[in-house]
Amino acid sequence: MMNVTCGFTIPITKYGLPPTVDNIIKVMGEITDAGFDTMEMEIVAGEYQDYDDNWDKITNRAKELNLDVVSIMAVTYDIFSLDKAKSEQAVKDFRRICEMTASIGAKMITNCFYLPPEMVPAERTSYYHGGPSISVNVPEGFQWSELRDYVISQLQKSSAIASENGLTFAMEMRAGDFISSVDGTICLFKDTGLDNIGMVYDVAHAHAISEYLDLGIYKLGNYLKLVHLSDNDGSRPYHYQPGKGNIDFKNIIDTLKKVNYDGYIVVDISGIDNIMEEAVKMKAMIEALIAEE
């Protein structure tokens, strides 16, 4: 049976990235008051010491509220850095975030295909405010095959660390990342030879790169580990509330039923007014679709 959970985009919209410890404690209560009993979280590598120092407080707050954290995104921007010292530190940060994830009772750790920071242009021109750059800095002597092999190696290390902590490991597919399609991600996953690897299928991002949203679910098969839902018109990967774009949510839920998906569906809206109220409406809508015969 699919379950609906509160995405971390909601605390981020209300309190910024990353929310302070005090705001995490506060928003957990707001999420519970809104009717959610589960949530996602994010922990940013290099900026999480305050979280680490107060993790017992955050964990205890979740227990007090009977609020389960189902997954945590390890925001490790340097995980694929061309600077090996940076990427090795990112792996160390990922390990600690996995430990924190396991200790709060979450079962999944996730990450993204962040462009190596050395390839991010100093003068960033994007399609929309806060969006991905429209060009990259390709270093002298760059070989895609070498970066791809390194990505596979980093995924293998990450998966092993996740497994050591009893966690499912998944990568989110996002428009603008340097690996950003269902087929490309599946191909890469197969080349890792890993069992503990899968995808966070973000429907808004998939729509923005013109994937067939229902077909993508069939393609993923057992790689499908988590679903992020929000709306847009396909022109940009905005994360609007339902009705602000043209995504067919009924078709998404019906397709998930057909493939017997029984994981979490994340209310993943962001950057909008009255976000908690909109999240509550979206939760009710998704749950109604799930309940339909």
C-alpha positions as CSV (number, residue, x, y, z in Angstrom):
1,M,0.0,0.0,0.0
2,M,1.4,3.4,-1.0
3,N,1.8,6.0,1.7
4,V,2.0,9.8,1.4
5,T,4.8,11.6,3.1
6,C,5.9,15.3,3.6
7,G,8.8,16.3,1.5
8,F,11.7,18.4,2.9
9,T,10.9,21.0,0.2
10,I,8.2,22.3,2.6
11,P,10.5,23.0,5.5
12,I,13.0,24.5,3.0
13,T,10.4,26.8,1.6
14,K,9.3,27.9,5.0
15,Y,12.8,28.2,6.7
16,G,15.5,28.1,4.1
17,L,18.2,25.6,3.3
18,P,19.3,24.2,5.6
19,P,16.7,25.0,8.3
20,T,18.3,25.6,11.7
21,V,18.0,23.0,14.4
22,D,15.4,25.1,16.1
23,N,13.4,25.4,12.9
24,I,13.6,21.6,12.3
25,I,12.1,21.1,15.8
26,K,9.4,23.7,15.0
27,V,8.5,22.4,11.6
28,M,8.2,18.8,12.8
29,G,5.4,19.9,15.0
30,E,3.8,21.8,12.1
31,I,4.1,18.8,9.8
32,T,2.4,16.6,12.5
33,D,-0.3,19.2,13.1
34,A,-1.0,19.2,9.3
35,G,-1.8,15.5,9.4
36,F,1.4,13.9,8.2
37,D,2.9,11.1,10.2
38,T,6.0,10.7,8.0
39,M,8.5,13.1,6.4
40,E,11.7,13.3,4.4
41,M,14.8,15.2,5.5
42,E,18.0,16.6,4.0
43,I,21.4,17.0,5.5
44,V,24.0,19.2,3.7
45,A,27.6,17.9,3.8
46,G,29.9,20.6,5.2
47,E,27.0,22.4,6.9
48,Y,25.6,19.7,9.2
49,Q,27.7,20.0,12.4
50,D,24.9,21.7,14.3
51,Y,22.5,18.9,13.2
52,D,25.1,16.3,14.3
53,D,25.6,18.0,17.7
54,N,21.8,18.1,18.3
55,W,20.8,14.9,16.6
56,D,19.5,13.3,19.8
57,K,17.2,16.3,20.2
58,I,15.9,16.0,16.7
59,T,15.5,12.2,17.1
60,N,13.7,12.6,20.4
61,R,11.4,15.2,18.9
62,A,10.4,12.8,16.1
63,K,9.7,10.1,18.7
64,E,7.6,12.4,20.8
65,L,5.5,13.3,17.8
66,N,5.3,9.7,16.4
67,L,6.7,11.3,13.2
68,D,8.7,8.8,11.2
69,V,11.6,10.0,9.0
70,V,11.4,7.7,6.0
71,S,14.4,8.9,4.0
72,I,17.3,11.5,4.2
73,M,18.9,13.2,1.2
74,A,22.7,13.5,1.7
75,V,23.5,16.7,-0.1
76,T,27.1,16.0,-1.0
77,Y,27.9,18.5,-3.7
78,D,31.5,17.3,-4.0
79,I,30.8,13.5,-4.3
80,F,31.8,13.6,-8.0
81,S,34.4,16.3,-7.6
82,L,37.4,16.1,-9.9
83,D,39.5,17.0,-6.9
84,K,40.0,13.6,-5.2
85,A,40.6,15.2,-1.8
86,K,37.1,16.9,-2.0
87,S,35.4,13.8,-3.2
88,E,37.0,11.7,-0.5
89,Q,35.8,14.2,2.1
90,A,32.3,14.0,0.6
91,V,32.4,10.2,1.0
92,K,33.3,10.7,4.7
93,D,30.4,13.1,5.1
94,F,28.1,10.7,3.4
95,R,29.2,8.0,5.8
96,R,28.3,10.2,8.8
97,I,25.0,11.2,7.3
98,C,24.2,7.5,6.8
99,E,24.9,6.9,10.4
100,M,22.6,9.7,11.4
101,T,19.9,8.4,9.0
102,A,20.0,4.9,10.6
103,S,20.0,6.3,14.1
104,I,16.7,8.3,13.5
105,G,15.1,5.1,12.1
106,A,15.0,6.1,8.4
107,K,15.4,3.2,6.0
108,M,16.7,5.1,2.9
109,I,19.6,7.4,2.0
110,T,19.5,9.3,-1.2
111,N,21.7,11.6,-3.3
112,C,21.9,13.4,-6.6
113,F,24.1,13.5,-9.7
114,Y,25.6,16.8,-8.8
115,L,27.8,18.3,-11.5
116,P,31.5,18.2,-10.4
117,P,32.0,21.7,-8.9
118,E,35.1,22.3,-11.1
119,M,32.7,22.1,-14.1
120,V,30.2,24.7,-12.8
121,P,30.8,28.0,-14.6
122,A,31.9,30.9,-12.4
123,E,29.5,33.1,-14.3
124,R,26.3,31.1,-13.9
125,T,23.6,31.7,-16.4
126,S,20.5,29.6,-15.8
127,Y,17.1,29.0,-17.5
128,Y,15.4,30.3,-14.4
129,H,16.3,31.7,-11.0
130,G,18.1,29.0,-9.0
131,G,18.0,26.6,-11.9
132,P,20.8,24.6,-13.5
133,S,23.5,26.3,-15.6
134,I,23.0,26.3,-19.4
135,S,26.7,25.5,-20.0
136,V,29.6,23.8,-18.2
137,N,33.3,24.4,-17.9
138,V,34.9,21.4,-19.6
139,P,38.5,21.1,-18.3
140,E,41.5,20.5,-20.6
141,G,41.9,16.8,-21.4
142,F,38.5,15.9,-20.1
143,Q,37.2,12.4,-21.0
144,W,33.6,11.5,-20.4
145,S,34.4,7.8,-20.0
146,E,36.8,8.6,-17.2
147,L,34.2,10.6,-15.3
148,R,31.6,7.9,-15.9
149,D,33.9,5.3,-14.5
150,Y,34.5,7.5,-11.5
151,V,30.8,8.0,-10.9
152,I,30.3,4.2,-10.9
153,S,33.1,3.9,-8.4
154,Q,31.6,6.5,-6.1
155,L,28.1,4.9,-6.4
156,Q,29.7,1.6,-5.4
157,K,31.3,3.2,-2.3
158,S,28.1,4.9,-1.4
159,S,26.0,1.8,-1.8
160,A,28.4,-0.2,0.4
161,I,28.3,2.5,3.1
162,A,24.4,2.5,2.9
163,S,24.3,-1.3,3.2
164,E,26.6,-1.3,6.2
165,N,24.1,1.0,7.9
166,G,21.1,-1.1,6.9
167,L,19.8,1.5,4.4
168,T,18.4,1.4,0.9
169,F,20.5,3.6,-1.4
170,A,18.8,5.7,-4.2
171,M,19.8,8.5,-6.5
172,E,17.3,11.2,-7.5
173,M,17.0,12.0,-11.2
174,R,16.8,15.7,-11.8
175,A,16.7,17.9,-14.8
176,G,20.0,19.8,-15.1
177,D,22.2,17.2,-13.3
178,F,24.9,15.7,-15.5
179,I,23.0,12.4,-15.6
180,S,19.4,13.2,-15.9
181,S,17.3,10.7,-17.8
182,V,15.6,7.5,-16.9
183,D,17.4,5.4,-19.5
184,G,20.8,7.0,-18.8
185,T,20.4,6.3,-15.1
186,I,19.3,2.7,-15.6
187,C,22.2,2.1,-17.9
188,L,24.6,3.5,-15.3
189,F,23.0,1.5,-12.5
190,K,23.4,-1.8,-14.5
191,D,27.1,-1.0,-15.0
192,T,27.6,-0.7,-11.2
193,G,26.7,-4.3,-10.7
194,L,24.9,-3.3,-7.5
195,D,21.8,-4.7,-5.9
196,N,21.4,-1.9,-3.4
197,I,20.8,1.0,-5.7
198,G,17.7,2.6,-7.2
199,M,16.0,5.8,-8.2
200,V,14.0,8.6,-6.6
201,Y,11.6,9.3,-9.5
202,D,10.9,13.0,-9.4
203,V,7.9,13.4,-11.7
204,A,8.4,17.2,-12.0
205,H,12.0,16.8,-13.2
206,A,11.0,13.9,-15.5
207,H,8.3,16.1,-17.0
208,A,10.7,18.9,-17.6
209,I,13.0,16.6,-19.7
210,S,10.0,15.3,-21.7
211,E,10.0,11.7,-20.3
212,Y,6.8,9.8,-20.7
213,L,5.9,9.8,-17.0
214,D,4.0,6.6,-16.9
215,L,6.4,4.7,-19.2
216,G,9.3,5.9,-17.0
217,I,7.7,3.9,-14.1
218,Y,7.6,0.8,-16.2
219,K,11.2,1.3,-17.3
220,L,12.5,1.6,-13.7
221,G,11.0,-1.6,-12.5
222,N,12.7,-2.7,-9.3
223,Y,15.0,0.4,-9.4
224,L,12.0,2.5,-8.4
225,K,12.5,3.3,-4.7
226,L,10.7,6.6,-4.0
227,V,8.4,8.9,-5.9
228,H,8.4,12.7,-5.7
229,L,5.2,14.4,-6.9
230,S,4.6,18.1,-7.8
231,D,3.2,19.9,-10.9
232,N,4.5,21.9,-13.8
233,D,3.8,22.4,-17.5
234,G,6.9,20.6,-18.7
235,S,8.8,23.7,-19.6
236,R,10.8,24.0,-16.4
237,P,11.2,21.7,-13.4
238,Y,9.1,23.8,-11.1
239,H,7.6,22.1,-8.1
240,Y,4.1,23.6,-8.0
241,Q,0.9,22.3,-6.3
242,P,-1.5,20.2,-8.5
243,G,-3.5,22.3,-10.9
244,K,-0.7,24.7,-11.7
245,G,0.7,22.5,-14.5
246,N,-0.5,19.7,-16.7
247,I,0.8,16.6,-15.0
248,D,-1.9,13.8,-14.9
249,F,-1.7,12.7,-11.2
250,K,-4.4,10.1,-11.6
251,N,-2.4,8.4,-14.4
252,I,0.8,8.4,-12.3
253,I,-1.0,6.8,-9.3
254,D,-2.8,4.3,-11.6
255,T,0.5,3.3,-13.2
256,L,2.1,2.9,-9.8
257,K,-0.7,0.6,-8.8
258,K,-0.3,-1.5,-12.0
259,V,3.4,-2.1,-11.2
260,N,2.5,-2.9,-7.5
261,Y,4.6,0.0,-6.1
262,D,4.1,0.0,-2.4
263,G,6.5,2.7,-1.2
264,Y,6.2,6.3,-0.3
265,I,4.8,9.1,-2.4
266,V,6.3,12.4,-1.4
267,V,4.5,15.7,-1.5
268,D,7.4,17.6,-3.1
269,I,6.0,21.1,-3.7
270,S,8.3,24.1,-3.1
271,G,8.6,27.9,-3.4
272,I,4.9,28.6,-3.3
273,D,2.6,30.6,-0.9
274,N,0.7,28.9,1.9
275,I,2.8,25.8,1.3
276,M,1.6,23.8,4.3
277,E,-2.0,24.4,3.4
278,E,-1.3,23.3,-0.2
279,A,0.6,20.3,1.1
280,V,-2.4,19.2,3.1
281,K,-4.7,19.5,0.0
282,M,-2.3,17.6,-2.1
283,K,-2.0,14.8,0.5
284,A,-5.8,14.4,0.5
285,M,-5.9,14.4,-3.3
286,I,-3.2,11.7,-3.6
287,E,-4.7,9.6,-0.8
288,A,-8.1,9.7,-2.6
289,L,-6.5,8.6,-5.9
290,I,-4.7,5.7,-4.0
291,A,-8.0,4.6,-2.5
292,E,-9.9,4.5,-5.8
293,E,-10.7,1.0,-7.1
